[in-house]
Amino acid sequence: MKFSVTVTLKTDVLDPQGKVVENTLVDMGMKNLKNVRQGKYFQIDIDESDQSTAEKKIDEMCYKLLVNLIIEDYKINKI
């Protein structure tokens, strides 16, 4: 079973890398940009037949290693 995990900074956390990308795109002529935020993407293939159990294990991975819960949010999707 495959899942994707998208990790983004919480909305109230400054994103300096996203700001650099945004400024560079504006300098390249993309003047209609409002905001750019950067994040992380994980694609995880897990050997589990029960979707609920698999999602719990992916959530545990996020909690223990993949996500800094103080400053980041995450979303799990089945692929």
Residue pairs with C-beta under 8 A, 6 or more apart in sequence:
1 45
1 46
1 47
1 48
1 49
1 51
1 54
1 78
2 43
2 44
2 45
2 46
2 78
2 79
3 43
3 44
3 46
3 54
3 55
3 58
3 76
3 77
3 78
3 79
4 41
4 42
4 43
4 44
4 76
4 77
4 79
5 41
5 42
5 43
5 44
5 58
5 61
5 62
5 66
5 67
5 74
5 75
5 76
5 77
6 39
6 40
6 41
6 74
6 75
6 77
7 39
7 40
7 41
7 42
7 62
7 66
7 67
7 72
7 73
7 74
8 37
8 39
8 72
8 73
8 74
9 15
9 18
9 37
9 38
9 39
9 71
9 72
9 73
10 71
10 72
10 73
13 71
13 72
15 37
15 38
17 38
18 35
18 36
18 37
18 38
19 36
21 36
21 38
22 33
22 35
22 36
25 33
25 36
26 33
40 66
42 66
43 79
44 58
44 61
46 54
46 57
46 58
48 54
48 57
51 78
55 76
55 78
58 76
59 76
62 74
62 76
63 69
66 74
67 73
67 74
